[in-house]
Amino acid sequence: MIQPKTKKIIILSVVIVIVLIAINWKIQPFHSLQKNNAIPTKVSIIRSNADGRETVYLEGNENGKVFQDSVRRAVLVWVGPAKAHYLEEGDTVYYVTIAGKIGEKEQTVLYSLDKLIKVGLVEKKKCITDEKNKKKTQYVLKDHMFKFWYEFIPKGTSVIEMGQGELYYQKAVKPILHSFMGAVFEEMCRYYTLKKGITGEYDCFLTSVGCWWGVENITDKSGKVRAQSADIDVVGISDIDKKAVIGECKFKNEKIDKSIYETLVRRGKVLAAKYKVSKYIFFSLSGYTEWVENLKDEDILLLTLDSLYE
């Protein structure tokens, strides 16, 4: 049962979308690799129009206060006197899931999603090697400001409206903000891969970059073969050269080790029927173990966050 307050929010949001469509206006979020003069150690793709300006928030090399203070001021503290409105929590979903959750017909949901896509609020996410498979089509929030909002604000609306946005940030946002940035980091890595790939740096001309998910067969210690779900964070495709570049992204305070390397190499075999994997790229926030660093293979690239800005 939808609460009256939620109904009002939904109606208001629909009106806003209709206006945006009517004036042919489309939201253009900042690109993840835009930055100020200094190279950051961490980037937040959070966009705020709270004070009438659009700003990219960066955590500087010296300390993390710039990034954290920006989030508190622009999002959590600013909305204290205002009302924190939202439509729906969530990140990546299928339209069937949405229809079931809100009690609407699937066609109605698809129509609404189409309108949201036109104004730049939502985008389709497809498995790059199986883009025609509608069952694998997911819908994601396109702008990371919205992702941040729906992840954190609805859960703390009452606290924020009481003017305690600072306290809510310290208790509920800061502890998991690092985890939230994982998906942002993956998007940055995909863009970087395409940017380099179209110049031929990977021994092929990349024409598209996305991600892959599906099922892989693995053999356990007893020799039995079993199926398990799997995904590849970065998949660059060259239909011209029939080659692929695959990558693993880790935005964590731990180094990429041998097991992560072996997992990516194993999962790359699922593409072997269509493409030859020419490069294995690893993107790590915290670096690599000695075993990985000692690998002697020209087809393996070990990159860090700073590498994305070179």
Secondary structure, DSSP 4 states (H G I P E B T S, - for coil): ---HHHHHHHHHHHHHHHHHHHTT----PPPTT---SSPPSEEE-----TTS----EEE-SS-SHHHHHHHIIIIIITTSSS----S---SEE-HHHHHHHHT--HHHHHHHHHHHHHTTSEEEE-BTT-TT-GGG-EEEESSHHHHHHHHHTGGGHHHHHTT-HHHHIIIIIHHHHHHHHHHHHHHHHHHHHHHHHTTTTTSS---EEEEEEEEEEEE-TTS-EEEEEEEEEEEEEETTTTEEEEEEEE-SSS-B-HHHHHHHHHHGGGGTTT-EEEEEEEEESS-B-HHHHT---TTEEEEETGGGG-
